[in-house]
Amino acid sequence: MKNQKKLNKYFSEVWEPSPIDEWEYSGIQIIDKIKPHETVIDVGCGYNLFKDKIKNLLGIDSANDEADIKISLEHFLPDDKYDVALCLGSINFGDVNRITNQIAKVISILNDTSRIYWRCNPGHHDHDNQECLQINFFPWNEEWMEHFADMFNYKINFMTYENHKTLDKQRLYSEWIKE
């Protein structure tokens, strides 16, 4: 749990979000992909930037007071299941076992037919501060994304690398669907 404490400290005291309109695929455009009746869980929502933009959204985050519920993904026990998960920069930390367990947890809180939208850091320590160098980023790439989608019986509907519009950052964006 030492690593989680380090992450919580980093994301509550150091990290700052970029505006959601500065990502080509995983930003404000996601709003148009959510149907009005769908329930959405924003995993690692940070400052909860989608809260007033998506009707049935619940944001959870282990470090940020702006979350609807301040809790780790592992400890989150919802009453209902969700139609859509946003995992936009949240499942990026640790080894393959931790990533596998976190994805399994996300899927366990989703309906049998569901979608997941991903923004994954491919191991870049590009947060523009020294503390970032202490974080163990998982080396996301297309092969890992395909591996995990197959493992959990999801189809990748779309996948690409996306660049931040104003900062020198690149992330792997992916859309998973289970019908």
Disulfide bonds with the S-S distance in Angstrom:
none
